[in-house]
């Protein structure tokens, strides 16, 4: 393997593989995955650029790909070229300022969530228990509840770190001094707080292609 000066490391999120933003025109998911994993393989072999993934994220991604019935070669490439590594959870010290910021943000989000709930209750009181047009078995109150769930989820979870898998990704990137690659705005916000390099998943294939072209030149 060439001793290339780049030796960069990236930690990949599930969203990197599933975002529609990396698909070519008329390209199916399976084709996109093969193209991305082939780029990751070439970057490793030619430039010694390594891509990592915590086992928790790997399991999440594998489940999603199985549900989409992708072929076995995709899993083979994934297991070969994306390194699974558990983060050293007991070694990372988190600054108190970051924790304070997280507590303040969640407190504000809970308050906003309560306001969403109050609005839904008032709307339900005004609704009659009659079927929604074109939905014989769905009442207006049922529709209010469905809307509440969606809006409440967006208010409390969108743009915030909300799972152990996300935190594993950040810890591993910090440990390896690696760049974070994701489409998740919540992870991006925390990557900034942790002082980590980050890249949108949609830009990752183009980055690898440019590195490989530069190496050829």
VOBA-1610 file (N, C-alpha, C; in pm, whole numbers, padded with zeros to 5 digits, always signed):
BEGIN
Unk+00085-00120+00000Unk+00000+00000+00000Unk+00088+00124+00000Unk+00063+00225-00084Unk+00147+00343-00089Unk+00137+00424+00039Unk+00251+00481+00079Unk+00253+00564+00199Unk+00218+00707+00160Unk+00089+00730+00137Unk+00044+00859+00087Unk+00032+00958+00202Unk+00072+01085+00182Unk+00069+01183+00291Unk-00071+01218+00341Unk-00175+01191+00259Unk-00310+01227+00305Unk-00347+01153+00433Unk-00355+01023+00424Unk-00390+00938+00539Unk-00510+00992+00615Unk-00610+01039+00542Unk-00726+01095+00607Unk-00819+00985+00657Unk-00899+01022+00757Unk-00998+00930+00812Unk-01133+00999+00813Unk-01236+00921+00783Unk-01373+00971+00786Unk-01460+00870+00861Unk-01555+00922+00939Unk-01654+00838+01005Unk-01788+00865+00937Unk-01851+00759+00887Unk-01968+00773+00802Unk-02098+00744+00878Unk-02196+00826+00850Unk-02330+00808+00906Unk-02417+00728+00809Unk-02524+00671+00860Unk-02619+00597+00776Unk-02669+00682+00660Unk-02693+00811+00688Unk-02753+00899+00587Unk-02666+00915+00463Unk-02535+00893+00477Unk-02444+00905+00363Unk-02485+00808+00252Unk-02527+00690+00290Unk-02558+00584+00195Unk-02701+00592+00141Unk-02789+00656+00215Unk-02931+00652+00179Unk-02985+00783+00122Unk-02908+00891+00132Unk-02959+01018+00080Unk-02976+01013-00071Unk-03086+01070-00118Unk-03109+01078-00262Unk-03014+01176-00330Unk-02949+01260-00250Unk-02863+01364-00305Unk-02738+01308-00374Unk-02700+01184-00343Unk-02580+01128-00406Unk-02612+01042-00528Unk-02740+01030-00561Unk-02778+00946-00675Unk-02763+01021-00806Unk-02713+00951-00906Unk-02708+01007-01039Unk-02846+01003-01102Unk-02859+01067-01216Unk-02987+01069-01285Unk-03029+00928-01325Unk-03152+00890-01287Unk-03208+00758-01317Unk-03127+00644-01252Unk-03049+00675-01148Unk-02967+00573-01082Unk-03045+00513-00966Unk-03050+00380-00961Unk-03117+00311-00852Unk-03026+00308-00729Unk-03087+00282-00612Unk-03011+00278-00487Unk-02892+00183-00495Unk-02915+00064-00548Unk-02809-00037-00553Unk-02690+00011-00636Unk-02718+00074-00749Unk-02610+00128-00833Unk-02532+00236-00758Unk-02605+00321-00686Unk-02541+00428-00609Unk-02449+00370-00502Unk-02496+00267-00433Unk-02417+00206-00327Unk-02289+00143-00382Unk-02300+00073-00495Unk-02181+00015-00557Unk-02082+00124-00596Unk-02132+00232-00653Unk-02043+00341-00697Unk-01973+00404-00577Unk-02048+00431-00470Unk-01989+00492-00351Unk-01886+00400-00286Unk-01920+00272-00272Unk-01828+00178-00207Unk-01705+00153-00293Unk-01718+00157-00424Unk-01602+00144-00513Unk-01509+00265-00497Unk-01567+00383-00480Unk-01486+00503-00455Unk-01412+00493-00323Unk-01481+00443-00220Unk-01418+00426-00088Unk-01304+00327-00098Unk-01324+00218-00174Unk-01218+00118-00192Unk-01098+00178-00265Unk-01123+00252-00373Unk-01014+00313-00449Unk-00937+00414-00364Unk-01010+00492-00284Unk-00945+00591-00198Unk-00856+00523-00094Unk-00899+00407-00045Unk-00819+00333+00052Unk-00693+00276-00014Unk-00709+00213-00128Unk-00597+00146-00194Unk-00497+00244-00252Unk-00545+00354-00307Unk-00456+00447-00375Unk-00406+00561-00287Unk-00487+00602-00189Unk-00451+00720-00110Unk-00445+00693+00040Unk-00474+00569+00079Unk-00474+00533+00221Unk-00575+00616+00302Unk-00687+00651+00238Unk-00796+00720+00308Unk-00886+00612+00368Unk-00907+00618+00497Unk-00983+00514+00568Unk-01121+00565+00609Unk-01220+00481+00592Unk-01357+00514+00634Unk-01399+00419+00745Unk-01458+00475+00850Unk-01498+00401+00969Unk-01647+00416+00995Unk-01696+00326+01079Unk-01837+00330+01119Unk-01849+00257+01253Unk-01915+00318+01352Unk-01940+00246+01477Unk-02030+00125+01450Unk-02013+00014+01523Unk-02099-00104+01503Unk-02248-00073+01515Unk-02285+00021+01601Unk-02427+00056+01617Unk-02483+00117+01488Unk-02404+00201+01422Unk-02448+00261+01295Unk-02446+00157+01184Unk-02344+00069+01188Unk-02335-00038+01087Unk-02459-00128+01094Unk-02500-00164+01215Unk-02619-00248+01232Unk-02745-00177+01182Unk-02755-00048+01212Unk-02869+00032+01166Unk-02874+00036+01014Unk-02759+00062+00951Unk-02752+00068+00805Unk-02782-00067+00742Unk-02724-00174+00798Unk-02747-00308+00744Unk-02895-00343+00745Unk-02962-00312+00854Unk-03107-00339+00864Unk-03183-00264+00755Unk-03149-00138+00735Unk-03218-00057+00634Unk-03193-00110+00493Unk-03070-00155+00468Unk-03039-00208+00335Unk-03107-00343+00311Unk-03117-00425+00417Unk-03188-00552+00404Unk-03335-00528+00372Unk-03394-00426+00434Unk-03534-00393+00407Unk-03554-00349+00263Unk-03447-00294+00203Unk-03454-00248+00064Unk-03407-00355-00033Unk-03374-00473+00021Unk-03344-00591-00060Unk-03228-00567-00158Unk-03120-00504-00110Unk-03002-00485-00196Unk-02925-00616-00205Unk-02842-00631-00309Unk-02775-00759-00330Unk-02660-00780-00231Unk-02617-00904-00219Unk-02516-00943-00120Unk-02381-00876-00145Unk-02352-00844-00270Unk-02223-00782-00301Unk-02208-00647-00232Unk-02320-00576-00214Unk-02315-00448-00143Unk-02269-00469+00000Unk-02325-00571+00067Unk-02286-00599+00205Unk-02139-00643+00212Unk-02096-00720+00113Unk-01958-00765+00108Unk-01862-00646+00097Unk-01894-00553+00008Unk-01810-00435-00009Unk-01812-00348+00117Unk-01930-00333+00175Unk-01943-00253+00298Unk-01855-00310+00408Unk-01861-00441+00428Unk-01783-00505+00534Unk-01634-00505+00505Unk-01596-00498+00377Unk-01455-00499+00340Unk-01391-00361+00354Unk-01460-00257+00308Unk-01397-00127+00294Unk-01434-00024+00399Unk-01540-00049+00475Unk-01576+00043+00585Unk-01545-00029+00716Unk-01453+00027+00791Unk-01401-00039+00912Unk-01498-00018+01028Unk-01539-00127+01090Unk-01622-00118+01211Unk-01532-00102+01333Unk-01560-00002+01414Unk-01481+00019+01537Unk-01568+00080+01645Unk-01564+00018+01761Unk-01634+00075+01876Unk-01562+00198+01926Unk-01635+00304+01958Unk-01570+00423+02014Unk-01527+00398+02158Unk-01422+00466+02200Unk-01373+00454+02338Unk-01457+00547+02426Unk-01574+00500+02466Unk-01671+00585+02535Unk-01621+00634+02671Unk-01537+00556+02738Unk-01494+00592+02873Unk-01374+00688+02872Unk-01320+00717+02754Unk-01200+00801+02747Unk-01228+00945+02707Unk-01349+00972+02656Unk-01379+01107+02609Unk-01436+01191+02722Unk-01377+01308+02744Unk-01427+01404+02842Unk-01503+01513+02767Unk-01628+01536+02807Unk-01711+01636+02740Unk-01712+01765+02822Unk-01679+01878+02762Unk-01681+02005+02837Unk-01819+02035+02893Unk-01820+02088+03014Unk-01947+02120+03080Unk-02030+02217+02998Unk-01966+02308+02927Unk-02038+02408+02847Unk-02126+02342+02742Unk-02075+02233+02681Unk-02153+02161+02580Unk-02275+02096+02644Unk-02257+02037+02763Unk-02369+01974+02833Unk-02474+02078+02872Unk-02428+02194+02922Unk-02521+02301+02957Unk-02604+02342+02834Unk-02535+02356+02721Unk-02603+02395+02599Unk-02709+02293+02558Unk-02675+02164+02575Unk-02770+02058+02539Unk-02892+02063+02631Unk-02870+02083+02760Unk-02981+02091+02857Unk-03072+02208+02823Unk-03013+02325+02794Unk-03093+02443+02759Unk-03175+02418+02633Unk-03111+02356+02532Unk-03180+02330+02406Unk-03297+02235+02426Unk-03276+02127+02502Unk-03383+02030+02524Unk-03498+02090+02605Unk-03463+02176+02702Unk-03567+02242+02781Unk-03654+02331+02693Unk-03589+02403+02601Unk-03663+02489+02509Unk-03748+02406+02414Unk-03696+02293+02369Unk-03771+02208+02277Unk-03893+02146+02346Unk-03879+02108+02473Unk-03993+02053+02548Unk-04104+02158+02560Unk-04065+02282+02587Unk-04165+02390+02595Unk-04237+02407+02462Unk-04160+02403+02351Unk-04221+02415+02219Unk-04312+02296+02190Unk-04270+02177+02236Unk-04352+02058+02218Unk-04484+02069+02292Unk-04479+02126+02411Unk-04603+02146+02487Unk-04698+02241+02415Unk-04643+02345+02354Unk-04727+02439+02280Unk-04792+02370+02159Unk-04716+02282+02094Unk-04771+02205+01982Unk-04887+02119+02031Unk-04870+02055+02148Unk-04975+01969+02204Unk-05099+02050+02240Unk-05077+02167+02301Unk-05191+02251+02340Unk-05271+02293+02216Unk-05199+02329+02110Unk-05267+02369+01987Unk-05351+02254+01931Unk-05295+02130+01939Unk-05366+02014+01887Unk-05492+01985+01969Unk-05484+02002+02101Unk-05600+01977+02187Unk-05713+02074+02154Unk-05676+02202+02136Unk-05778+02302+02102Unk-05842+02270+01966Unk-05757+02227+01873Unk-05809+02193+01740Unk-05902+02072+01748Unk-05867+01975+01834Unk-05951+01856+01849Unk-06086+01891+01909Unk-06085+01987+02005Unk-06211+02029+02067Unk-06305+02092+01964Unk-06244+02161+01868Unk-06326+02228+01766Unk-06370+02132+01657Unk-06305+02015+01649Unk-06337+01921+01542Unk-06457+01836+01580Unk-06530+01795+01484Unk-06641+01704+01506Unk-06596+01563+01475Unk-06654+01465+01539Unk-06616+01324+01517Unk-06680+01271+01391Unk-06650+01336+01281Unk-06700+01295+01151Unk-06584+01250+01065Unk-06609+01158+00970Unk-06499+01109+00885Unk-06436+01222+00804Unk-06306+01216+00789Unk-06236+01309+00701Unk-06272+01273+00558Unk-06286+01373+00474Unk-06323+01351+00335Unk-06228+01251+00269Unk-06283+01155+00199Unk-06209+01049+00127Unk-06148+00944+00221Unk-06176+00954+00353Unk-06124+00854+00446Unk-06238+00811+00538Unk-06305+00703+00503Unk-06429+00664+00569Unk-06409+00637+00719Unk-06293+00580+00756Unk-06275+00538+00895Unk-06182+00631+00973Unk-06146+00745+00917Unk-06059+00839+00986Unk-06139+00963+01022Unk-06157+00989+01152Unk-06231+01106+01196Unk-06138+01228+01196Unk-06199+01345+01212Unk-06120+01467+01218Unk-06026+01465+01338Unk-06070+01408+01450Unk-05985+01398+01569Unk-05866+01305+01540Unk-05892+01194+01469Unk-05782+01105+01430Unk-05678+01182+01348Unk-05727+01266+01258Unk-05636+01342+01173Unk-05555+01442+01256Unk-05619+01503+01355Unk-05550+01596+01445Unk-05436+01524+01518Unk-05465+01402+01566Unk-05365+01324+01638Unk-05247+01290+01546Unk-05277+01251+01423Unk-05170+01220+01326Unk-05083+01342+01301Unk-05147+01457+01281Unk-05072+01581+01258Unk-04989+01617+01381Unk-05045+01595+01500Unk-04973+01624+01624Unk-04846+01542+01633Unk-04856+01413+01603Unk-04739+01327+01611Unk-04627+01378+01521Unk-04663+01414+01397Unk-04563+01460+01300Unk-04499+01591+01345Unk-04582+01687+01386Unk-04529+01817+01425Unk-04449+01807+01555Unk-04497+01725+01649Unk-04426+01707+01776Unk-04288+01645+01752Unk-04284+01545+01663Unk-04156+01480+01631Unk-04058+01580+01569Unk-04108+01661+01476Unk-04022+01761+01413Unk-03971+01862+01516Unk-04059+01905+01605Unk-04024+02008+01703Unk-03918+01959+01801Unk-03934+01834+01848Unk-03843+01785+01952Unk-03718+01719+01897Unk-03724+01659+01777Unk-03612+01576+01734Unk-03533+01630+01616Unk-03597+01708+01529Unk-03525+01753+01410Unk-03415+01850+01448Unk-03294+01822+01399Unk-03181+01911+01424Unk-03118+01895+01560Unk-03147+01785+01630Unk-03087+01762+01762Unk-03029+01622+01766Unk-02928+01604+01851Unk-02869+01471+01870Unk-02967+01387+01951Unk-03021+01280+01890Unk-03132+01212+01956Unk-03118+01061+01961Unk-02996+01008+01944Unk-02979+00864+01955Unk-02837+00829+01997Unk-02822+00709+02054Unk-02689+00662+02092Unk-02600+00643+01970Unk-02663+00602+01858Unk-02585+00582+01735Unk-02518+00711+01691Unk-02593+00822+01697Unk-02536+00952+01660Unk-02419+00988+01751Unk-02435+00962+01880Unk-02330+00997+01975Unk-02207+00908+01954Unk-02230+00779+01923Unk-02118+00689+01893Unk-02035+00743+01777Unk-02104+00794+01675Unk-02035+00848+01558Unk-01944+00965+01598Unk-01995+01055+01680Unk-01917+01171+01722Unk-01798+01132+01810Unk-01821+01038+01902Unk-01712+00994+01989Unk-01600+00930+01908Unk-01639+00844+01812Unk-01539+00777+01730Unk-01461+00878+01644Unk-01531+00975+01587Unk-01463+01077+01507Unk-01365+01158+01592Unk-01405+01189+01714Unk-01316+01262+01806Unk-01193+01178+01839Unk-01216+01051+01867Unk-01106+00960+01902Unk-01006+00945+01788Unk-01055+00935+01665Unk-00969+00911+01549Unk-00921+01040+01484Unk-00969+01155+01535Unk-00940+01284+01471Unk-00983+01280+01325Unk-01102+01227+01304Unk-01154+01203+01170Unk-01263+01305+01136Unk-01290+01317+01006Unk-01400+01400+00961Unk-01532+01325+00972Unk-01638+01395+01007Unk-01772+01336+01015Unk-01842+01358+00882Unk-01901+01253+00826Unk-01975+01264+00700Unk-02120+01227+00728Unk-02211+01323+00710Unk-02351+01301+00747Unk-02442+01399+00673Unk-02570+01365+00668Unk-02674+01457+00621Unk-02760+01506+00738Unk-02729+01461+00859Unk-02809+01490+00978Unk-02766+01624+01038Unk-02857+01720+01040Unk-02823+01853+01091Unk-02792+01852+01241Unk-02854+01759+01314Unk-02825+01749+01457Unk-02681+01707+01481Unk-02631+01612+01402Unk-02493+01567+01415Unk-02397+01678+01374Unk-02432+01751+01268Unk-02347+01862+01223Unk-02329+01965+01334Unk-02439+02000+01403Unk-02431+02098+01511Unk-02338+02054+01621Unk-02346+01926+01658Unk-02258+01875+01763Unk-02114+01859+01714Unk-02096+01827+01589Unk-01960+01820+01533Unk-01892+01956+01546Unk-01968+02063+01522Unk-01913+02197+01539Unk-01873+02223+01684Unk-01960+02182+01777Unk-01929+02201+01919Unk-01807+02121+01962Unk-01788+02003+01902Unk-01675+01918+01935Unk-01548+01962+01862Unk-01559+02059+01774Unk-01444+02103+01697Unk-01401+02002+01592Unk-01497+01925+01538Unk-01467+01821+01440Unk-01487+01872+01298Unk-01406+01820+01207Unk-01431+01844+01065Unk-01557+01768+01025Unk-01635+01827+00935Unk-01754+01755+00889Unk-01782+01789+00743Unk-01855+01701+00681Unk-01885+01713+00539Unk-02024+01658+00515Unk-02102+01726+00433Unk-02233+01675+00395Unk-02216+01546+00315Unk-02303+01448+00342Unk-02294+01322+00271Unk-02302+01338+00121Unk-02381+01434+00075Unk-02400+01456-00069Unk-02270+01500-00138Unk-02176+01557-00059Unk-02049+01605-00115Unk-01937+01503-00106Unk-01961+01393-00037Unk-01854+01297-00012Unk-01804+01226-00138Unk-01893+01173-00225Unk-01843+01109-00347Unk-01757+01202-00432Unk-01801+01328-00446Unk-01725+01425-00527Unk-01589+01453-00464Unk-01582+01455-00332Unk-01454+01476-00264Unk-01357+01362-00295Unk-01404+01239-00284Unk-01318+01124-00313Unk-01274+01124-00459Unk-01367+01157-00549Unk-01333+01162-00691Unk-01224+01266-00717Unk-01233+01381-00653Unk-01134+01488-00674Unk-00998+01446-00617Unk-00997+01382-00501Unk-00870+01332-00445Unk-00805+01233-00543Unk-00886+01143-00597Unk-00831+01041-00687Unk-00781+01104-00818Unk-00854+01203-00868Unk-00808+01272-00990Unk-00677+01345-00963Unk-00668+01412-00847Unk-00546+01484-00813Unk-00427+01389-00801Unk-00452+01270-00747Unk-00344+01171-00734Unk-00296+01125-00872Unk-00389+01108-00967Unk-00352+01068-01102Unk-00267+01175-01171Unk-00299+01303-01142Unk-00222+01409-01205Unk-00081+01420-01149
//
